[in-house]
């Protein structure tokens, strides 16, 4: 005599138990879980805002220290840039 329950019945019962457990767990613990996760989100917002403001300050200070960008590249530098680009000699193994 086989005392094992049919697989379909076991799956049905297991699914029902899982759904009930999740509903009760989320009803009791959902608010606590949100409360624990909220500081991480707030920290990300504060950190991102701080990084943005610091980046803007660095750009402003750099512009004050070095002045505006030149409209043309000085001769010596222009020649060096041209060599490092398409006119550069090919490396050989």
N, C-alpha and C positions, 0 to 999 in steps of 0.2 A: 504494500500500500504506500503510495506516494503522498507525503504530507506537505510538500512544497506548494505554495500559492502560485497561481498563474502570473506570468511576467506582466501582462497588461494590467492586472489588478494591482500589483505592487507599484507599478509606475503611476497609476492614477492616485493611489493613496499617498505615495511619496510627493507627488506634485502638489496635492492638496495641503499636506503638512508644510511644505516649503513656502507656499503662498501665505498661509496663516502666520507662520513664523516671521516672514519678512514684513507683513503688514503690522504685526504687533511690535516688532523690533523698531521699524521706522517711526511708528507712532510714538514710542517711548524715547528713542535715542536720536531721532532725526534732528531735533533742535540742538541737542548737545553736539552732534557731529558738525552742524553748521557753525555753531559757536566756536568750536576748536579750529575749524578751517578758516574762519574769517580773518584772524590775525595774519595769516600767510598772504591773503589777497591784499590786505591793507598794507603790509610790508612791501609787496611788489609795487603797489601804486606809489607809495612814498619813495621807494628807491628809484623807480623810473622817473618820477618828477625831479628828484634830486640830481640824477644823472643828466637829464635834459637841461636843467638850469646851470649846472656846472659846465656842460659843453658850450652853452651860449656864452658863459663868462670867459672861457678859454678862447673862443673865437674873437670876442670883443677885445680881450687883452692882447692877443696876437696881432690884430689889426692896428691897435694903438702902438705896439712896439715896433712893427715892421712897416707900417704904412700901407697904402693901397698896392695892389698888384700892378706890375709894370705892363704897359700896353704892348711892348715889343721885348724880345729876348736879347740881352746884350750879345755882341758879336762873338766873344770867346766861348760863351756858354752855348750859343746857337750852333757853333761848329761842333762842339762836343756832343750835343744832342743829335745832330745829323749823323755823326759817326756811329753812335750807339743804336741808331735805328736801322733803316734799310740799307745804308751804305757800309755797314760794318763788315769787316772781312769774316768769312766763314771759318769756323773752327775745324781743324782736321784731327783725326784720331791718331 
